[in-house]
Amino acid sequence: MAKIIQPLTNTQIEKAKYSKNGKNELNDGGGLFLQLTPVNSKIWRFRYNQPSTGKRTKLTLGEYPALSLAQARNKREEYRALLARGIDLQIHKQQQKRELELAKSNTFLAIAEQWKAKKEGEIELKTLDKYWRSLELHIFPFIGAFPVSDITPTLALEPLKRVESRNNFDMAQRLASYINEILNFAVNGGAIPFNPCQNMRKNIKSIKKRNNPHLKSEETPLLMATIENARIEPQTRALIKFQLLTMVRPSEASRAEWEEFDFDNRIWTIPAQKMKARAEHQVPLSSQAIDILKELMPITGRFKYVFPKRGDNHSPADSSTANTALKRMGFKDKQTAHGLRGLARTYLAEQSITHEHAEACLAHKTGDNTSLSYNHSTYLEQRKNIMQLWGDFIKNCSEK
């Protein structure tokens, strides 16, 4: 007749002490026992027969009291259920360990770090650092440690709503976009089957605002007079005028390098990595733009950048230089540096320049994917005349 084992009690366990001559095992039944050690620790173990070999073996569950009597019994029942299904506990434990390691490598933060590494070759590092700092401040403390597979709209919305509650709607919208990008990256990498937060931005309040405001064409003489008379560095004045004449973005103008200019053919070739669309862009130079470069050549021609940073001739001017100067001139909320492109685009429309040619001047792609795949024209020859027309207009406005 099988020996009847009386279940353990917490009192028995508390009083139990290691004995040199004793067996030092307290059985609870069903394979569960408490091992007493010479250093007065108490270890829960589970004794069982391996399903494949029938060999008698033991598995450590944990130490008492960190693992309580009730918890140890729950573990025993879990393992007995696995054994009944023919699952080897050692293999099961190894699999759990692998899954835990995989979960750690697939946290939202870990996936975000992989996404960041990919983005490093696609956008400016300065811009990427700005993205990352906002994620570190607002998102990672709340959902960074969660496995990416556990991210739900409800979970992701919590930190976004905190930002939104401070009326920082624009930041909340941007953060929602970053989360969406990271989760799409996780889908493409096989970490999750789908992105559950695809439409999350719809749950964030947005405010309509006028982006990159600009003056009307008839106000251009006022703009030019203000720029000419402003108490700013001569190179900053040249930067603003050069950006205006070439219709490029602030970052593209501030990072212009001397080696990018072909003075014989009057062409400025901006490398793909500097462009927003990651495609090389050729800018025909008006005589007015050439004049600015010739004025700067004796001053900055020996350096890499046309507009070097003040106090550091080996680095380009900050992309915000022109915008900061325009604000100080009194154009805040009236004319931004990026809005100089809008001013130019408005003028071109008023001169009945075709949509395709005008958009090409701004390095904008037009048409749907099908038309873009067939039309590779940059309208360079047409743009030469357009840029000179614009240059002449700016010159006339400067002389009024």
C-alpha positions in Angstrom: 0.0 0.0 0.0 1.4 3.4 -1.0 2.5 5.6 1.8 0.1 8.5 2.5 2.0 11.8 2.5 0.5 14.6 4.7 0.6 18.0 3.0 3.0 20.5 4.5 2.0 23.5 6.5 3.6 26.9 6.7 4.4 26.2 10.4 6.2 23.0 9.6 8.3 24.8 7.0 9.1 27.7 9.3 10.3 25.4 12.1 12.2 23.0 9.8 16.1 23.0 10.2 18.9 21.2 8.5 20.2 18.1 10.3 23.5 16.4 9.6 22.0 13.0 10.1 18.5 13.6 8.6 17.2 13.2 5.1 16.5 17.0 5.0 13.6 16.7 2.6 10.0 17.7 3.5 7.5 16.1 1.1 4.3 17.8 0.1 3.2 15.0 -2.2 2.8 14.8 -6.0 6.6 15.0 -6.4 6.9 18.4 -4.6 9.4 18.6 -1.7 11.4 21.1 0.2 15.2 20.6 0.4 16.9 21.8 3.5 20.6 22.9 3.1 23.6 23.3 5.4 23.4 27.1 5.0 19.8 27.1 6.3 18.2 27.8 2.9 15.1 26.0 1.9 14.8 25.0 -1.8 11.6 23.8 -3.5 12.2 20.9 -5.9 10.0 18.8 -8.1 10.7 15.1 -8.6 9.3 13.4 -11.8 9.9 10.8 -14.5 11.1 12.1 -17.9 8.4 11.4 -20.5 10.8 10.1 -23.2 13.2 7.9 -21.0 11.3 7.3 -17.8 14.4 8.4 -15.9 13.8 9.8 -12.4 15.0 13.4 -12.2 14.6 16.6 -10.2 13.8 20.2 -11.1 14.5 23.2 -9.0 11.5 25.5 -8.6 12.8 28.3 -6.3 13.7 29.2 -2.8 11.4 29.6 0.2 10.0 32.0 1.3 10.5 33.9 -2.0 8.4 31.1 -3.6 5.6 30.4 -1.1 4.0 27.1 -0.3 1.0 28.0 -2.4 3.1 29.2 -5.3 5.2 26.0 -5.2 2.0 23.9 -5.3 0.8 25.9 -8.3 4.1 25.2 -10.1 3.7 21.5 -9.3 0.3 21.3 -10.8 1.4 23.2 -13.9 4.3 20.8 -14.4 2.1 17.7 -13.8 -0.2 19.0 -16.5 2.7 19.3 -18.9 4.0 15.8 -18.1 0.5 14.4 -18.7 0.8 15.9 -22.2 4.2 14.2 -22.7 6.2 17.5 -22.5 9.7 17.3 -21.0 10.1 19.9 -18.2 13.8 20.6 -18.9 13.0 21.3 -22.6 10.0 23.4 -21.5 12.2 25.4 -19.1 14.8 26.1 -21.8 12.0 27.1 -24.2 10.6 29.6 -21.6 14.1 31.0 -21.2 14.5 31.5 -24.9 11.1 33.1 -25.1 12.0 35.5 -22.3 15.3 36.5 -24.1 13.4 37.0 -27.3 10.8 39.1 -25.5 13.7 41.3 -24.1 15.2 41.8 -27.6 11.7 42.6 -29.0 10.7 45.3 -26.5 9.3 48.5 -28.0 12.6 50.2 -27.0 14.8 47.5 -28.7 12.8 47.7 -31.9 12.9 51.5 -31.8 16.7 51.3 -31.5 16.8 49.2 -34.7 14.5 51.6 -36.4 16.8 54.5 -35.4 19.8 52.7 -36.8 18.0 52.3 -40.2 16.9 56.0 -40.2 20.5 57.1 -39.7 21.1 56.6 -43.4 17.9 58.2 -44.5 17.6 61.6 -42.7 19.8 64.2 -41.1 21.4 63.0 -37.8 20.3 66.3 -36.2 16.7 65.7 -37.2 16.9 62.0 -36.0 18.4 63.1 -32.6 15.4 65.5 -32.2 13.0 62.6 -32.9 14.8 60.4 -30.4 15.0 62.9 -27.6 11.2 63.4 -27.8 10.7 59.6 -27.7 13.0 59.3 -24.7 11.2 62.1 -22.9 7.6 61.2 -23.6 7.2 57.6 -24.8 10.0 55.1 -23.6 9.4 55.7 -19.9 5.8 54.4 -20.4 5.9 51.7 -23.1 9.6 51.1 -23.8 9.9 48.0 -21.7 6.8 46.3 -23.1 7.2 43.6 -25.7 6.3 45.1 -29.0 3.7 42.4 -29.4 1.9 43.7 -26.3 1.6 47.3 -27.7 -2.0 48.2 -28.2 -3.7 51.5 -29.1 -4.9 51.9 -25.5 -1.3 51.4 -24.1 0.3 53.7 -26.7 -2.3 56.4 -26.2 -1.6 56.8 -22.5 1.7 58.8 -22.9 0.3 60.6 -26.0 -2.7 61.8 -24.0 -0.4 63.1 -21.3 1.3 65.3 -23.9 -2.0 66.3 -25.4 -3.3 67.3 -21.9 -0.6 70.0 -21.9 -2.1 71.4 -25.1 1.0 70.3 -27.0 -1.1 68.9 -29.8 1.6 69.1 -32.5 4.1 67.1 -30.4 1.4 64.5 -29.6 0.7 64.1 -33.4 4.4 63.8 -34.2 5.0 61.2 -31.4 2.0 59.2 -32.8 3.7 59.2 -36.2 7.0 58.0 -34.7 5.2 55.1 -32.9 3.4 54.2 -36.1 6.7 54.2 -38.0 8.4 52.0 -35.4 5.5 49.5 -35.4 5.5 49.4 -39.2 9.3 48.7 -39.0 8.5 45.8 -36.5 5.9 44.4 -39.0 8.4 44.5 -41.8 11.0 42.8 -39.6 8.7 40.0 -38.6 8.4 40.9 -34.9 4.7 41.4 -35.1 2.1 40.3 -37.7 0.4 43.7 -38.0 0.5 47.3 -36.7 -2.4 47.8 -34.3 -1.8 51.6 -34.0 -2.0 52.4 -37.7 -4.9 54.9 -37.2 -3.9 56.2 -33.7 -3.4 59.8 -34.8 -7.1 60.1 -35.3 -7.5 59.9 -31.5 -5.1 62.9 -31.0 -6.5 66.4 -31.2 -4.9 68.5 -33.9 -5.0 72.3 -34.5 -5.1 74.0 -37.8 -2.2 76.3 -38.1 -0.6 78.2 -41.0 2.7 76.5 -41.7 5.6 78.5 -43.1 3.8 81.8 -43.6 5.1 84.1 -46.3 4.4 87.6 -47.6 2.5 88.5 -50.8 4.5 89.1 -54.0 3.8 92.8 -53.8 5.4 92.9 -50.3 8.7 91.6 -51.6 10.3 95.1 -51.9 9.6 95.6 -48.2 11.2 92.2 -47.5 14.3 93.1 -49.5 14.7 96.5 -48.0 14.4 95.1 -44.5 17.0 92.4 -45.2 19.4 95.0 -46.7 19.1 97.4 -43.7 19.0 94.8 -40.9 21.8 94.8 -38.3 22.9 91.2 -39.1 26.1 89.5 -40.1 26.9 90.0 -43.8 27.1 86.2 -44.3 23.6 85.8 -42.7 22.3 88.4 -45.1 23.9 86.6 -48.0 22.5 83.3 -46.8 18.9 84.6 -46.7 19.2 86.2 -50.2 20.9 83.1 -51.6 18.2 80.8 -50.3 15.5 83.2 -51.6 17.1 83.2 -55.1 17.6 79.5 -55.3 14.2 78.4 -53.8 15.9 75.7 -51.7 15.1 74.6 -48.2 16.9 76.3 -45.3 19.0 73.2 -44.5 20.0 72.8 -48.2 21.2 76.5 -48.4 23.1 76.5 -45.1 24.9 73.3 -45.9 26.0 74.3 -49.4 29.6 73.3 -50.3 31.8 75.1 -52.8 32.6 71.9 -54.6 28.9 71.4 -55.5 29.0 74.5 -57.8 29.7 74.4 -61.6 30.3 78.1 -62.3 30.9 77.4 -66.1 27.5 76.0 -66.5 25.9 78.0 -63.7 24.6 74.9 -61.9 24.4 73.9 -58.3 24.1 70.1 -57.8 22.8 69.2 -54.4 23.7 65.6 -53.4 20.8 63.2 -52.8 21.6 62.7 -49.1 21.0 66.4 -48.5 17.6 66.5 -50.1 14.3 65.7 -48.4 13.3 63.3 -51.2 16.7 61.7 -51.3 17.2 62.5 -55.0 19.9 64.7 -56.5 18.7 68.1 -57.4 20.2 70.6 -59.9 19.6 74.2 -59.3 20.1 76.6 -62.2 21.9 79.7 -60.9 20.6 83.2 -61.8 23.1 85.9 -62.4 22.0 87.4 -59.0 22.8 84.1 -57.2 26.2 83.9 -59.0 27.0 87.5 -57.8 26.4 86.4 -54.1 28.7 83.5 -54.5 31.4 85.7 -56.1 31.1 88.1 -53.2 31.6 85.2 -50.7 34.4 83.5 -52.5 37.2 85.7 -51.1 35.7 85.3 -47.6 34.7 81.6 -47.3 36.1 80.1 -50.5 39.0 78.5 -48.7 36.6 76.6 -46.5 34.4 73.6 -47.3 31.1 75.3 -46.7 29.8 78.5 -48.5 28.2 79.6 -45.3 30.4 78.3 -42.4 29.2 78.4 -38.8 30.2 81.4 -36.9 33.3 80.5 -34.8 33.7 77.1 -36.5 34.7 77.4 -40.1 34.7 73.6 -40.6 31.0 73.2 -39.9 28.0 74.6 -41.9 25.8 77.4 -40.6 22.8 76.2 -38.5 19.7 75.6 -40.6 17.7 77.9 -38.3 20.1 80.9 -38.9 18.0 82.5 -41.6 14.7 82.0 -39.8 16.1 83.4 -36.5 17.3 86.5 -38.4 13.9 87.0 -40.1 12.1 86.8 -36.7 14.5 89.5 -35.3 13.6 91.7 -38.3 10.0 91.6 -37.3 8.7 88.9 -39.6 7.6 86.5 -37.0 4.3 84.8 -38.1 4.6 86.7 -41.4 7.6 85.3 -43.2 9.7 82.2 -42.3 12.9 81.0 -44.0 11.1 78.0 -45.3 8.2 80.3 -46.4 10.6 82.0 -48.8 9.9 79.0 -51.1 6.2 79.8 -50.8 6.8 83.4 -51.8 8.7 82.2 -54.8 6.0 79.6 -55.7 3.3 82.3 -55.5 5.2 84.5 -57.9 5.7 81.7 -60.4 2.0 81.0 -60.4 1.3 84.7 -60.9 3.6 84.6 -64.0 1.7 81.6 -65.4 4.6 79.3 -65.1 3.3 75.7 -65.6 2.6 73.6 -62.5 5.2 71.0 -63.5 8.0 73.6 -64.1 7.2 75.5 -60.9 7.2 72.4 -58.8 10.4 71.2 -60.3 12.1 74.5 -59.2 11.1 73.5 -55.6 12.3 69.9 -56.1 8.7 68.7 -55.7 7.6 65.5 -57.5 4.2 65.8 -59.3 1.8 63.2 -60.5 0.9 59.8 -59.3 3.2 56.8 -59.0 2.5 55.6 -62.5 3.2 59.0 -64.2 6.3 59.4 -62.0 7.7 56.1 -63.2 7.5 57.3 -66.8 8.4 61.0 -66.5 12.0 61.4 -65.4 12.4 65.0 -66.7 13.8 67.6 -64.4 12.9 70.4 -66.8 16.4 71.8 -66.3 16.4 74.0 -69.5 13.0 75.5 -68.7 14.1 76.1 -65.1 17.1 78.1 -66.2 14.8 80.8 -67.7 12.5 80.6 -64.7 15.3 81.1 -62.2 16.6 84.1 -64.1 13.1 85.6 -64.2 12.9 85.2 -60.5 16.3 86.6 -59.9 15.5 89.7 -62.0 12.3 90.2 -60.0 14.2 90.0 -56.7 16.8 92.5 -58.1 14.0 94.9 -59.2 12.4 94.6 -55.7 15.8 95.4 -54.1 16.1 98.6 -56.1 12.7 100.0 -55.2 
